[in-house]
Amino acid sequence: MAVTKQINIFRETPGTPVWQRNYYEHIIRNEISLQKIRDYVHTNPLSWNTDQLHPDIPSKW
């Protein structure tokens, strides 16, 4: 919270969200895990137009 506040003071944008929602952190433990993550990073942009977080797609909530 303190870091977000300082960022918004610097940017002169009080109350503005700074961090990505639903962030997922993962420890890469082996080559198989690394390859799966590389594949995801490579192919994920292809699904952006159908992603539930895409701003042009109506929310289900």
C-alpha distance matrix in Angstrom:
0.0 3.8 5.5 5.2 6.2 8.7 10.0 10.7 12.3 14.3 15.3 15.9 14.4 12.3 10.8 11.8 10.5 10.0 10.3 13.6 14.2 16.3 15.8 18.4 18.7 22.2 24.1 27.4 30.1 33.3 35.1 35.4 31.7 31.2 33.9 32.5 29.1 31.2 33.2 30.1 28.7 32.1 33.0 29.8 30.1 33.5 32.0 29.4 31.8 31.9 28.3 26.7 23.6 26.0 25.5 29.3 29.7 29.5 27.0 28.8 26.6
3.8 0.0 3.8 5.5 5.1 6.3 8.7 10.0 10.6 12.4 14.3 14.9 14.3 12.4 12.0 13.3 12.7 11.6 12.6 16.2 17.3 19.6 18.6 21.0 20.8 24.2 25.7 28.9 31.5 34.7 36.6 37.2 33.5 32.8 35.6 34.5 31.1 32.8 35.1 32.3 30.5 33.9 35.1 32.1 32.2 35.7 34.5 31.9 34.4 34.7 31.2 29.9 26.6 28.7 28.1 31.9 32.6 32.6 30.3 32.2 30.1
5.5 3.8 0.0 3.8 5.4 5.1 6.1 8.6 9.8 10.6 12.2 13.8 13.3 12.3 12.2 12.4 11.4 9.4 10.3 14.0 15.9 18.2 16.8 19.3 18.9 22.3 23.7 26.6 29.5 32.5 34.0 34.8 31.2 30.2 32.9 32.0 28.4 29.9 32.3 29.6 27.5 30.8 32.3 29.3 29.3 32.9 32.0 29.4 32.0 32.7 29.2 28.3 24.9 26.7 26.3 30.1 31.0 31.4 29.4 31.5 29.8
5.2 5.5 3.8 0.0 3.8 5.5 5.1 6.2 8.6 9.9 10.5 11.7 10.3 9.3 8.7 8.6 7.8 6.3 8.1 11.8 13.5 16.4 15.6 18.6 19.0 22.6 24.6 27.4 30.5 33.4 34.7 35.1 31.5 30.5 33.0 31.7 28.1 29.6 31.6 28.7 26.7 29.9 31.0 27.8 27.5 31.0 29.9 27.1 29.4 30.1 26.6 25.5 22.1 23.8 23.1 26.9 27.8 28.1 26.2 28.5 26.7
6.2 5.1 5.4 3.8 0.0 3.8 5.5 5.2 6.1 8.7 9.9 10.0 9.3 7.4 7.8 9.1 9.7 9.2 11.6 15.3 16.7 19.7 19.2 22.2 22.7 26.3 28.2 31.0 34.1 37.0 38.4 38.9 35.2 34.3 36.7 35.5 31.9 33.3 35.4 32.5 30.4 33.5 34.6 31.4 30.9 34.4 33.2 30.2 32.3 33.0 29.7 28.4 24.9 26.5 25.3 29.0 30.2 30.2 28.3 30.7 28.6
8.7 6.3 5.1 5.5 3.8 0.0 3.8 5.4 5.0 6.2 8.6 9.5 10.1 9.3 10.8 11.4 12.1 10.6 13.0 16.8 18.9 21.8 20.7 23.5 23.5 26.9 28.4 31.1 34.1 36.9 38.2 39.1 35.5 34.2 36.7 35.9 32.2 33.3 35.6 33.0 30.6 33.6 35.0 32.1 31.5 35.1 34.4 31.3 33.6 34.7 31.4 30.5 26.8 28.2 27.2 30.8 32.2 32.6 30.9 33.5 31.7
10.0 8.7 6.1 5.1 5.5 3.8 0.0 3.8 5.5 5.1 6.1 8.3 8.3 8.9 10.2 9.5 10.0 7.9 10.6 14.2 16.8 19.9 18.7 21.7 21.9 25.3 27.1 29.4 32.7 35.3 36.2 37.0 33.5 32.0 34.3 33.5 29.7 30.6 32.8 30.2 27.6 30.5 31.9 28.9 28.1 31.7 31.1 28.0 30.3 31.5 28.4 27.8 24.0 25.0 24.1 27.7 29.3 30.0 28.6 31.3 29.9
10.7 10.0 8.6 6.2 5.2 5.4 3.8 0.0 3.8 5.4 4.9 5.5 4.8 5.2 7.1 6.8 8.6 8.0 11.5 14.9 17.0 20.4 19.9 23.2 24.0 27.6 29.7 32.1 35.4 38.0 38.9 39.3 35.8 34.5 36.6 35.4 31.8 32.7 34.6 31.7 29.3 32.0 33.1 30.0 28.9 32.3 31.5 28.2 30.0 31.3 28.2 27.2 23.5 24.4 22.9 26.4 28.1 28.5 27.2 30.0 28.4
12.3 10.6 9.8 8.6 6.1 5.0 5.5 3.8 0.0 3.8 5.5 4.9 6.5 6.4 9.4 10.1 12.3 11.7 15.0 18.5 20.6 24.0 23.3 26.6 27.0 30.5 32.4 34.8 38.1 40.7 41.7 42.4 38.9 37.4 39.7 38.7 35.0 35.8 37.9 35.2 32.6 35.4 36.6 33.5 32.4 35.9 35.2 31.9 33.7 35.0 32.0 31.0 27.3 28.1 26.5 30.0 31.8 32.0 30.8 33.6 31.9
14.3 12.4 10.6 9.9 8.7 6.2 5.1 5.4 3.8 0.0 3.8 5.5 7.9 9.3 12.2 11.8 13.6 12.1 15.3 18.7 21.3 24.7 23.5 26.6 26.8 30.1 31.7 33.9 37.2 39.6 40.3 41.3 37.9 36.2 38.3 37.7 33.9 34.4 36.6 34.1 31.3 33.8 35.3 32.5 31.2 34.8 34.5 31.2 33.2 34.8 31.9 31.4 27.6 28.1 26.7 30.1 32.1 32.8 31.8 34.8 33.5
15.3 14.3 12.2 10.5 9.9 8.6 6.1 4.9 5.5 3.8 0.0 3.8 5.4 8.2 10.8 9.7 11.8 10.6 14.2 17.1 19.8 23.3 22.5 25.8 26.4 29.8 31.8 33.8 37.2 39.5 40.0 40.6 37.3 35.5 37.4 36.6 32.8 33.2 35.1 32.5 29.7 32.0 33.3 30.4 28.8 32.2 31.9 28.5 30.2 31.9 29.3 28.8 24.9 25.1 23.4 26.7 28.9 29.7 29.0 32.2 31.0
15.9 14.9 13.8 11.7 10.0 9.5 8.3 5.5 4.9 5.5 3.8 0.0 3.8 6.1 9.6 9.4 12.5 12.5 16.2 19.1 21.3 25.0 24.6 28.1 29.0 32.5 34.6 36.8 40.2 42.6 43.2 43.7 40.4 38.7 40.6 39.6 35.9 36.4 38.2 35.4 32.7 35.1 36.1 33.1 31.4 34.7 34.1 30.6 32.0 33.6 31.0 30.1 26.3 26.6 24.5 27.6 29.8 30.2 29.5 32.6 31.2
14.4 14.3 13.3 10.3 9.3 10.1 8.3 4.8 6.5 7.9 5.4 3.8 0.0 3.8 6.4 5.8 9.2 9.9 13.7 16.4 18.2 21.9 22.0 25.6 26.9 30.5 32.9 35.2 38.6 41.0 41.6 41.9 38.4 37.1 38.8 37.4 33.9 34.6 36.1 33.1 30.7 33.1 33.8 30.6 29.1 32.2 31.3 27.8 29.1 30.4 27.8 26.7 23.0 23.3 21.2 24.4 26.4 26.6 25.7 28.9 27.4
12.3 12.4 12.3 9.3 7.4 9.3 8.9 5.2 6.4 9.3 8.2 6.1 3.8 0.0 3.8 5.6 8.9 10.4 13.9 16.8 18.0 21.6 21.9 25.5 26.8 30.6 33.0 35.6 38.9 41.5 42.5 42.6 39.0 38.0 39.9 38.4 34.9 36.0 37.5 34.3 32.2 34.9 35.5 32.1 30.9 34.1 32.9 29.4 30.7 31.7 28.8 27.3 23.8 24.6 22.5 25.9 27.5 27.2 25.9 28.7 26.8
10.8 12.0 12.2 8.7 7.8 10.8 10.2 7.1 9.4 12.2 10.8 9.6 6.4 3.8 0.0 3.8 6.5 9.0 11.9 14.5 15.1 18.6 19.4 23.1 24.7 28.5 31.1 33.8 37.1 39.8 40.8 40.7 37.0 36.3 38.2 36.4 33.0 34.4 35.7 32.4 30.6 33.4 33.7 30.2 29.3 32.3 30.7 27.4 28.7 29.3 26.3 24.5 21.1 22.4 20.4 23.8 25.0 24.5 22.8 25.5 23.3
11.8 13.3 12.4 8.6 9.1 11.4 9.5 6.8 10.1 11.8 9.7 9.4 5.8 5.6 3.8 0.0 3.8 6.3 9.6 11.8 12.9 16.6 17.3 21.0 22.8 26.5 29.3 31.7 35.1 37.6 38.3 38.1 34.6 33.7 35.3 33.6 30.2 31.3 32.6 29.3 27.3 30.0 30.3 26.8 25.7 28.8 27.4 24.0 25.3 26.2 23.2 21.7 18.2 19.2 17.3 20.7 22.2 22.1 20.7 23.6 22.0
10.5 12.7 11.4 7.8 9.7 12.1 10.0 8.6 12.3 13.6 11.8 12.5 9.2 8.9 6.5 3.8 0.0 3.8 6.1 8.1 9.2 12.9 13.4 17.2 19.0 22.8 25.7 28.1 31.5 34.0 34.8 34.5 30.9 30.2 31.9 30.0 26.7 28.1 29.3 25.9 24.2 27.1 27.3 23.8 23.1 26.2 24.7 21.5 23.2 23.8 20.6 19.1 15.5 17.0 15.8 19.5 20.5 20.6 18.9 21.5 20.0
10.0 11.6 9.4 6.3 9.2 10.6 7.9 8.0 11.7 12.1 10.6 12.5 9.9 10.4 9.0 6.3 3.8 0.0 3.8 6.9 9.3 12.7 12.2 15.7 17.0 20.7 23.3 25.6 29.0 31.5 32.2 32.3 28.7 27.7 29.5 28.0 24.5 25.7 27.3 24.2 22.1 25.0 25.8 22.5 21.8 25.2 24.1 21.0 23.3 24.1 20.8 19.9 16.3 17.7 17.0 20.8 21.9 22.6 21.0 23.6 22.4
10.3 12.6 10.3 8.1 11.6 13.0 10.6 11.5 15.0 15.3 14.2 16.2 13.7 13.9 11.9 9.6 6.1 3.8 0.0 3.8 6.4 9.4 8.4 12.0 13.3 17.0 19.7 22.1 25.5 28.0 28.9 28.8 25.2 24.4 26.3 24.7 21.2 22.7 24.3 21.1 19.4 22.6 23.3 19.9 19.9 23.3 22.0 19.3 21.9 22.4 18.8 18.1 14.6 16.6 16.7 20.5 21.1 21.9 20.0 22.2 21.2
13.6 16.2 14.0 11.8 15.3 16.8 14.2 14.9 18.5 18.7 17.1 19.1 16.4 16.8 14.5 11.8 8.1 6.9 3.8 0.0 3.8 6.6 6.0 9.7 11.8 15.3 18.5 20.6 24.1 26.3 27.0 26.5 22.9 22.3 23.9 21.9 18.6 20.2 21.4 18.0 16.5 19.7 20.0 16.5 16.6 19.9 18.4 15.8 18.5 18.8 15.2 14.5 11.2 13.3 14.1 17.8 18.0 19.1 17.2 19.3 18.8
14.2 17.3 15.9 13.5 16.7 18.9 16.8 17.0 20.6 21.3 19.8 21.3 18.2 18.0 15.1 12.9 9.2 9.3 6.4 3.8 0.0 3.8 5.5 9.1 12.0 15.5 19.0 21.3 24.5 26.9 27.8 26.8 23.2 23.2 24.7 22.2 19.3 21.4 22.2 18.5 17.8 21.0 20.8 17.1 17.7 20.5 18.3 16.1 18.5 18.0 14.2 12.8 10.0 12.9 13.8 17.4 16.9 17.4 14.9 16.5 15.7
16.3 19.6 18.2 16.4 19.7 21.8 19.9 20.4 24.0 24.7 23.3 25.0 21.9 21.6 18.6 16.6 12.9 12.7 9.4 6.6 3.8 0.0 3.8 6.3 9.8 12.9 16.5 18.9 21.9 24.2 25.3 24.1 20.4 20.9 22.4 19.6 17.0 19.6 20.2 16.5 16.5 19.9 19.4 15.9 17.2 19.8 17.4 15.8 18.5 17.4 13.6 12.3 10.4 13.8 15.4 18.7 17.6 18.1 15.3 16.2 15.6
15.8 18.6 16.8 15.6 19.2 20.7 18.7 19.9 23.3 23.5 22.5 24.6 22.0 21.9 19.4 17.3 13.4 12.2 8.4 6.0 5.5 3.8 0.0 3.8 6.6 10.0 13.5 15.8 19.1 21.5 22.5 21.8 18.1 18.1 19.9 17.7 14.7 17.2 18.3 15.0 14.4 18.1 18.3 15.1 16.5 19.5 17.8 16.3 19.5 18.9 15.1 14.7 12.5 15.4 17.3 20.6 19.9 20.9 18.5 19.6 19.3
18.4 21.0 19.3 18.6 22.2 23.5 21.7 23.2 26.6 26.6 25.8 28.1 25.6 25.5 23.1 21.0 17.2 15.7 12.0 9.7 9.1 6.3 3.8 0.0 3.8 6.6 10.3 12.6 15.6 18.1 19.3 18.4 14.7 15.2 17.2 14.8 12.2 15.2 16.4 13.3 13.4 17.1 17.4 14.7 16.9 19.6 18.0 17.3 20.7 19.8 16.2 16.1 14.7 17.6 20.0 23.0 21.9 23.1 20.7 21.3 21.2
18.7 20.8 18.9 19.0 22.7 23.5 21.9 24.0 27.0 26.8 26.4 29.0 26.9 26.8 24.7 22.8 19.0 17.0 13.3 11.8 12.0 9.8 6.6 3.8 0.0 3.8 7.0 9.7 12.8 15.5 17.2 16.9 13.1 13.4 16.1 14.4 11.6 14.6 16.5 14.0 13.9 17.7 18.6 16.4 18.7 21.6 20.5 20.0 23.6 22.9 19.5 19.7 18.2 20.8 23.2 26.3 25.4 26.8 24.4 25.0 24.9
22.2 24.2 22.3 22.6 26.3 26.9 25.3 27.6 30.5 30.1 29.8 32.5 30.5 30.6 28.5 26.5 22.8 20.7 17.0 15.3 15.5 12.9 10.0 6.6 3.8 0.0 3.8 6.3 9.1 11.9 13.8 13.5 9.7 10.4 13.3 11.8 9.5 12.8 14.8 13.0 13.4 17.0 18.1 16.6 19.3 21.9 21.0 21.2 24.8 24.1 20.9 21.6 20.5 23.0 25.7 28.5 27.5 29.0 26.8 27.1 27.3
24.1 25.7 23.7 24.6 28.2 28.4 27.1 29.7 32.4 31.7 31.8 34.6 32.9 33.0 31.1 29.3 25.7 23.3 19.7 18.5 19.0 16.5 13.5 10.3 7.0 3.8 0.0 3.8 6.0 9.3 11.8 12.3 8.9 9.4 12.9 12.4 10.6 13.4 15.9 14.9 15.2 18.5 20.1 19.1 21.9 24.4 24.0 24.3 28.0 27.4 24.4 25.2 24.1 26.5 29.3 32.1 31.1 32.8 30.6 30.9 31.1
27.4 28.9 26.6 27.4 31.0 31.1 29.4 32.1 34.8 33.9 33.8 36.8 35.2 35.6 33.8 31.7 28.1 25.6 22.1 20.6 21.3 18.9 15.8 12.6 9.7 6.3 3.8 0.0 3.8 6.0 8.0 9.0 5.9 6.0 9.7 9.9 8.6 10.9 13.6 13.4 13.9 16.6 18.5 18.2 21.1 23.3 23.4 24.2 27.9 27.4 24.7 26.1 25.2 27.2 30.2 32.8 31.9 33.8 32.0 32.3 32.9
30.1 31.5 29.5 30.5 34.1 34.1 32.7 35.4 38.1 37.2 37.2 40.2 38.6 38.9 37.1 35.1 31.5 29.0 25.5 24.1 24.5 21.9 19.1 15.6 12.8 9.1 6.0 3.8 0.0 3.8 7.3 8.4 6.5 7.7 11.0 11.5 11.3 13.6 15.9 16.2 17.1 19.5 21.2 21.3 24.4 26.3 26.3 27.4 31.0 30.3 27.8 29.1 28.5 30.6 33.7 36.1 35.1 36.9 34.9 35.0 35.6
33.3 34.7 32.5 33.4 37.0 36.9 35.3 38.0 40.7 39.6 39.5 42.6 41.0 41.5 39.8 37.6 34.0 31.5 28.0 26.3 26.9 24.2 21.5 18.1 15.5 11.9 9.3 6.0 3.8 0.0 3.8 5.5 5.4 6.3 8.8 10.2 10.9 12.4 14.5 15.7 16.8 18.5 20.3 21.0 24.1 25.7 26.1 27.6 31.1 30.6 28.4 30.1 29.7 31.5 34.8 37.0 35.9 38.0 36.3 36.3 37.3
35.1 36.6 34.0 34.7 38.4 38.2 36.2 38.9 41.7 40.3 40.0 43.2 41.6 42.5 40.8 38.3 34.8 32.2 28.9 27.0 27.8 25.3 22.5 19.3 17.2 13.8 11.8 8.0 7.3 3.8 0.0 3.8 5.4 4.9 6.1 8.6 9.8 10.3 12.2 14.2 15.2 16.2 18.2 19.5 22.5 23.8 24.6 26.4 29.8 29.5 27.7 29.8 29.6 30.9 34.3 36.2 35.3 37.7 36.3 36.5 37.8
35.4 37.2 34.8 35.1 38.9 39.1 37.0 39.3 42.4 41.3 40.6 43.7 41.9 42.6 40.7 38.1 34.5 32.3 28.8 26.5 26.8 24.1 21.8 18.4 16.9 13.5 12.3 9.0 8.4 5.5 3.8 0.0 3.8 5.4 5.1 6.3 8.7 9.9 10.6 12.4 14.3 15.3 16.5 17.9 21.2 22.0 22.5 24.6 27.9 27.2 25.5 27.7 27.8 29.3 32.8 34.5 33.2 35.6 34.2 34.1 35.5
31.7 33.5 31.2 31.5 35.2 35.5 33.5 35.8 38.9 37.9 37.3 40.4 38.4 39.0 37.0 34.6 30.9 28.7 25.2 22.9 23.2 20.4 18.1 14.7 13.1 9.7 8.9 5.9 6.5 5.4 5.4 3.8 0.0 3.8 5.5 5.2 6.3 8.7 10.0 10.7 12.4 14.3 15.5 16.1 19.4 20.8 20.9 22.6 26.0 25.3 23.2 25.0 24.9 26.6 30.1 32.0 30.8 33.0 31.4 31.4 32.6
31.2 32.8 30.2 30.5 34.3 34.2 32.0 34.5 37.4 36.2 35.5 38.7 37.1 38.0 36.3 33.7 30.2 27.7 24.4 22.3 23.2 20.9 18.1 15.2 13.4 10.4 9.4 6.0 7.7 6.3 4.9 5.4 3.8 0.0 3.8 5.5 5.2 6.2 8.7 9.9 10.6 12.3 14.3 15.2 18.0 19.7 20.4 21.8 25.4 25.2 23.2 25.4 24.9 26.2 29.5 31.5 30.7 33.2 31.9 32.3 33.6
33.9 35.6 32.9 33.0 36.7 36.7 34.3 36.6 39.7 38.3 37.4 40.6 38.8 39.9 38.2 35.3 31.9 29.5 26.3 23.9 24.7 22.4 19.9 17.2 16.1 13.3 12.9 9.7 11.0 8.8 6.1 5.1 5.5 3.8 0.0 3.8 5.4 5.0 6.1 8.5 9.8 10.4 12.1 13.8 16.7 17.8 18.8 20.7 24.1 23.9 22.4 25.0 24.8 25.8 29.3 30.9 30.0 32.7 31.7 32.0 33.7
32.5 34.5 32.0 31.7 35.5 35.9 33.5 35.4 38.7 37.7 36.6 39.6 37.4 38.4 36.4 33.6 30.0 28.0 24.7 21.9 22.2 19.6 17.7 14.8 14.4 11.8 12.4 9.9 11.5 10.2 8.6 6.3 5.2 5.5 3.8 0.0 3.8 5.5 5.1 6.2 8.7 9.9 10.6 11.6 15.0 15.9 16.3 18.4 21.6 21.0 19.4 21.8 22.0 23.1 26.7 28.3 27.1 29.6 28.5 28.6 30.3
29.1 31.1 28.4 28.1 31.9 32.2 29.7 31.8 35.0 33.9 32.8 35.9 33.9 34.9 33.0 30.2 26.7 24.5 21.2 18.6 19.3 17.0 14.7 12.2 11.6 9.5 10.6 8.6 11.3 10.9 9.8 8.7 6.3 5.2 5.4 3.8 0.0 3.8 5.4 5.0 6.2 8.5 10.0 10.2 13.3 15.0 15.4 16.7 20.3 20.1 18.0 20.3 19.9 21.1 24.5 26.4 25.5 28.1 26.9 27.4 28.9
31.2 32.8 29.9 29.6 33.3 33.3 30.6 32.7 35.8 34.4 33.2 36.4 34.6 36.0 34.4 31.3 28.1 25.7 22.7 20.2 21.4 19.6 17.2 15.2 14.6 12.8 13.4 10.9 13.6 12.4 10.3 9.9 8.7 6.2 5.0 5.5 3.8 0.0 3.8 5.4 5.1 6.1 8.6 9.9 12.4 14.0 15.3 16.7 20.2 20.5 19.0 21.7 21.2 21.7 25.1 26.7 26.3 29.2 28.5 29.3 31.0
33.2 35.1 32.3 31.6 35.4 35.6 32.8 34.6 37.9 36.6 35.1 38.2 36.1 37.5 35.7 32.6 29.3 27.3 24.3 21.4 22.2 20.2 18.3 16.4 16.5 14.8 15.9 13.6 15.9 14.5 12.2 10.6 10.0 8.7 6.1 5.1 5.4 3.8 0.0 3.8 5.5 5.1 6.1 8.2 11.0 11.7 13.0 15.1 18.2 18.3 17.2 20.2 20.3 20.7 24.2 25.4 24.7 27.6 27.1 27.7 29.8
30.1 32.3 29.6 28.7 32.5 33.0 30.2 31.7 35.2 34.1 32.5 35.4 33.1 34.3 32.4 29.3 25.9 24.2 21.1 18.0 18.5 16.5 15.0 13.3 14.0 13.0 14.9 13.4 16.2 15.7 14.2 12.4 10.7 9.9 8.5 6.2 5.0 5.4 3.8 0.0 3.8 5.4 5.3 5.5 8.9 10.2 10.5 12.3 15.7 15.5 13.9 16.7 16.7 17.4 20.9 22.4 21.5 24.3 23.6 24.2 26.1
28.7 30.5 27.5 26.7 30.4 30.6 27.6 29.3 32.6 31.3 29.7 32.7 30.7 32.2 30.6 27.3 24.2 22.1 19.4 16.5 17.8 16.5 14.4 13.4 13.9 13.4 15.2 13.9 17.1 16.8 15.2 14.3 12.4 10.6 9.8 8.7 6.2 5.1 5.5 3.8 0.0 3.8 5.7 5.5 7.6 10.0 11.1 11.8 15.4 16.1 14.4 17.3 16.5 16.7 20.0 21.7 21.5 24.5 23.9 25.1 26.9
32.1 33.9 30.8 29.9 33.5 33.6 30.5 32.0 35.4 33.8 32.0 35.1 33.1 34.9 33.4 30.0 27.1 25.0 22.6 19.7 21.0 19.9 18.1 17.1 17.7 17.0 18.5 16.6 19.5 18.5 16.2 15.3 14.3 12.3 10.4 9.9 8.5 6.1 5.1 5.4 3.8 0.0 3.8 6.0 7.2 8.5 10.8 12.1 15.2 16.3 15.4 18.8 18.3 17.9 21.2 22.3 22.3 25.6 25.6 26.8 28.9
33.0 35.1 32.3 31.0 34.6 35.0 31.9 33.1 36.6 35.3 33.3 36.1 33.8 35.5 33.7 30.3 27.3 25.8 23.3 20.0 20.8 19.4 18.3 17.4 18.6 18.1 20.1 18.5 21.2 20.3 18.2 16.5 15.5 14.3 12.1 10.6 10.0 8.6 6.1 5.3 5.7 3.8 0.0 3.8 5.7 5.7 7.5 9.8 12.6 13.2 12.8 16.3 16.5 16.0 19.6 20.2 19.8 23.0 23.1 24.1 26.6
29.8 32.1 29.3 27.8 31.4 32.1 28.9 30.0 33.5 32.5 30.4 33.1 30.6 32.1 30.2 26.8 23.8 22.5 19.9 16.5 17.1 15.9 15.1 14.7 16.4 16.6 19.1 18.2 21.3 21.0 19.5 17.9 16.1 15.2 13.8 11.6 10.2 9.9 8.2 5.5 5.5 6.0 3.8 0.0 3.8 5.3 5.6 6.9 10.3 10.7 9.6 12.9 12.8 12.6 16.2 17.3 16.7 19.8 19.7 20.8 23.1
30.1 32.2 29.3 27.5 30.9 31.5 28.1 28.9 32.4 31.2 28.8 31.4 29.1 30.9 29.3 25.7 23.1 21.8 19.9 16.6 17.7 17.2 16.5 16.9 18.7 19.3 21.9 21.1 24.4 24.1 22.5 21.2 19.4 18.0 16.7 15.0 13.3 12.4 11.0 8.9 7.6 7.2 5.7 3.8 0.0 3.8 5.4 5.2 8.4 10.1 9.5 13.1 12.5 11.2 14.4 15.2 15.4 18.9 19.4 21.1 23.5
33.5 35.7 32.9 31.0 34.4 35.1 31.7 32.3 35.9 34.8 32.2 34.7 32.2 34.1 32.3 28.8 26.2 25.2 23.3 19.9 20.5 19.8 19.5 19.6 21.6 21.9 24.4 23.3 26.3 25.7 23.8 22.0 20.8 19.7 17.8 15.9 15.0 14.0 11.7 10.2 10.0 8.5 5.7 5.3 3.8 0.0 3.8 5.7 7.5 8.9 9.7 13.5 13.9 12.3 15.6 15.5 15.4 18.9 19.8 21.1 24.0
32.0 34.5 32.0 29.9 33.2 34.4 31.1 31.5 35.2 34.5 31.9 34.1 31.3 32.9 30.7 27.4 24.7 24.1 22.0 18.4 18.3 17.4 17.8 18.0 20.5 21.0 24.0 23.4 26.3 26.1 24.6 22.5 20.9 20.4 18.8 16.3 15.4 15.3 13.0 10.5 11.1 10.8 7.5 5.6 5.4 3.8 0.0 3.8 5.6 5.6 6.2 10.0 11.0 9.9 13.5 13.5 12.5 15.8 16.4 17.5 20.4
29.4 31.9 29.4 27.1 30.2 31.3 28.0 28.2 31.9 31.2 28.5 30.6 27.8 29.4 27.4 24.0 21.5 21.0 19.3 15.8 16.1 15.8 16.3 17.3 20.0 21.2 24.3 24.2 27.4 27.6 26.4 24.6 22.6 21.8 20.7 18.4 16.7 16.7 15.1 12.3 11.8 12.1 9.8 6.9 5.2 5.7 3.8 0.0 3.8 5.4 4.9 8.5 8.4 6.6 10.1 10.5 10.3 13.8 14.5 16.3 18.9
31.8 34.4 32.0 29.4 32.3 33.6 30.3 30.0 33.7 33.2 30.2 32.0 29.1 30.7 28.7 25.3 23.2 23.3 21.9 18.5 18.5 18.5 19.5 20.7 23.6 24.8 28.0 27.9 31.0 31.1 29.8 27.9 26.0 25.4 24.1 21.6 20.3 20.2 18.2 15.7 15.4 15.2 12.6 10.3 8.4 7.5 5.6 3.8 0.0 3.8 5.7 8.7 9.4 6.7 9.4 8.4 8.2 11.9 13.6 15.4 18.4
31.9 34.7 32.7 30.1 33.0 34.7 31.5 31.3 35.0 34.8 31.9 33.6 30.4 31.7 29.3 26.2 23.8 24.1 22.4 18.8 18.0 17.4 18.9 19.8 22.9 24.1 27.4 27.4 30.3 30.6 29.5 27.2 25.3 25.2 23.9 21.0 20.1 20.5 18.3 15.5 16.1 16.3 13.2 10.7 10.1 8.9 5.6 5.4 3.8 0.0 3.8 6.5 8.6 7.2 10.3 9.4 7.5 10.6 11.7 12.8 16.0
28.3 31.2 29.2 26.6 29.7 31.4 28.4 28.2 32.0 31.9 29.3 31.0 27.8 28.8 26.3 23.2 20.6 20.8 18.8 15.2 14.2 13.6 15.1 16.2 19.5 20.9 24.4 24.7 27.8 28.4 27.7 25.5 23.2 23.2 22.4 19.4 18.0 19.0 17.2 13.9 14.4 15.4 12.8 9.6 9.5 9.7 6.2 4.9 5.7 3.8 0.0 3.8 5.4 5.4 9.0 9.6 7.7 10.4 10.4 11.6 14.3
26.7 29.9 28.3 25.5 28.4 30.5 27.8 27.2 31.0 31.4 28.8 30.1 26.7 27.3 24.5 21.7 19.1 19.9 18.1 14.5 12.8 12.3 14.7 16.1 19.7 21.6 25.2 26.1 29.1 30.1 29.8 27.7 25.0 25.4 25.0 21.8 20.3 21.7 20.2 16.7 17.3 18.8 16.3 12.9 13.1 13.5 10.0 8.5 8.7 6.5 3.8 0.0 3.8 5.6 8.3 9.2 6.5 8.0 6.9 8.1 10.5
23.6 26.6 24.9 22.1 24.9 26.8 24.0 23.5 27.3 27.6 24.9 26.3 23.0 23.8 21.1 18.2 15.5 16.3 14.6 11.2 10.0 10.4 12.5 14.7 18.2 20.5 24.1 25.2 28.5 29.7 29.6 27.8 24.9 24.9 24.8 22.0 19.9 21.2 20.3 16.7 16.5 18.3 16.5 12.8 12.5 13.9 11.0 8.4 9.4 8.6 5.4 3.8 0.0 3.8 6.2 8.6 7.4 9.0 7.9 10.2 11.6
26.0 28.7 26.7 23.8 26.5 28.2 25.0 24.4 28.1 28.1 25.1 26.6 23.3 24.6 22.4 19.2 17.0 17.7 16.6 13.3 12.9 13.8 15.4 17.6 20.8 23.0 26.5 27.2 30.6 31.5 30.9 29.3 26.6 26.2 25.8 23.1 21.1 21.7 20.7 17.4 16.7 17.9 16.0 12.6 11.2 12.3 9.9 6.6 6.7 7.2 5.4 5.6 3.8 0.0 3.8 5.6 5.6 8.5 9.1 11.9 13.8
25.5 28.1 26.3 23.1 25.3 27.2 24.1 22.9 26.5 26.7 23.4 24.5 21.2 22.5 20.4 17.3 15.8 17.0 16.7 14.1 13.8 15.4 17.3 20.0 23.2 25.7 29.3 30.2 33.7 34.8 34.3 32.8 30.1 29.5 29.3 26.7 24.5 25.1 24.2 20.9 20.0 21.2 19.6 16.2 14.4 15.6 13.5 10.1 9.4 10.3 9.0 8.3 6.2 3.8 0.0 3.8 5.6 7.6 8.7 12.3 13.6
29.3 31.9 30.1 26.9 29.0 30.8 27.7 26.4 30.0 30.1 26.7 27.6 24.4 25.9 23.8 20.7 19.5 20.8 20.5 17.8 17.4 18.7 20.6 23.0 26.3 28.5 32.1 32.8 36.1 37.0 36.2 34.5 32.0 31.5 30.9 28.3 26.4 26.7 25.4 22.4 21.7 22.3 20.2 17.3 15.2 15.5 13.5 10.5 8.4 9.4 9.6 9.2 8.6 5.6 3.8 0.0 3.8 6.5 9.1 12.4 14.5
29.7 32.6 31.0 27.8 30.2 32.2 29.3 28.1 31.8 32.1 28.9 29.8 26.4 27.5 25.0 22.2 20.5 21.9 21.1 18.0 16.9 17.6 19.9 21.9 25.4 27.5 31.1 31.9 35.1 35.9 35.3 33.2 30.8 30.7 30.0 27.1 25.5 26.3 24.7 21.5 21.5 22.3 19.8 16.7 15.4 15.4 12.5 10.3 8.2 7.5 7.7 6.5 7.4 5.6 5.6 3.8 0.0 3.8 6.4 9.0 11.7
29.5 32.6 31.4 28.1 30.2 32.6 30.0 28.5 32.0 32.8 29.7 30.2 26.6 27.2 24.5 22.1 20.6 22.6 21.9 19.1 17.4 18.1 20.9 23.1 26.8 29.0 32.8 33.8 36.9 38.0 37.7 35.6 33.0 33.2 32.7 29.6 28.1 29.2 27.6 24.3 24.5 25.6 23.0 19.8 18.9 18.9 15.8 13.8 11.9 10.6 10.4 8.0 9.0 8.5 7.6 6.5 3.8 0.0 3.8 6.5 8.8
27.0 30.3 29.4 26.2 28.3 30.9 28.6 27.2 30.8 31.8 29.0 29.5 25.7 25.9 22.8 20.7 18.9 21.0 20.0 17.2 14.9 15.3 18.5 20.7 24.4 26.8 30.6 32.0 34.9 36.3 36.3 34.2 31.4 31.9 31.7 28.5 26.9 28.5 27.1 23.6 23.9 25.6 23.1 19.7 19.4 19.8 16.4 14.5 13.6 11.7 10.4 6.9 7.9 9.1 8.7 9.1 6.4 3.8 0.0 3.8 5.4
28.8 32.2 31.5 28.5 30.7 33.5 31.3 30.0 33.6 34.8 32.2 32.6 28.9 28.7 25.5 23.6 21.5 23.6 22.2 19.3 16.5 16.2 19.6 21.3 25.0 27.1 30.9 32.3 35.0 36.3 36.5 34.1 31.4 32.3 32.0 28.6 27.4 29.3 27.7 24.2 25.1 26.8 24.1 20.8 21.1 21.1 17.5 16.3 15.4 12.8 11.6 8.1 10.2 11.9 12.3 12.4 9.0 6.5 3.8 0.0 3.8
26.6 30.1 29.8 26.7 28.6 31.7 29.9 28.4 31.9 33.5 31.0 31.2 27.4 26.8 23.3 22.0 20.0 22.4 21.2 18.8 15.7 15.6 19.3 21.2 24.9 27.3 31.1 32.9 35.6 37.3 37.8 35.5 32.6 33.6 33.7 30.3 28.9 31.0 29.8 26.1 26.9 28.9 26.6 23.1 23.5 24.0 20.4 18.9 18.4 16.0 14.3 10.5 11.6 13.8 13.6 14.5 11.7 8.8 5.4 3.8 0.0
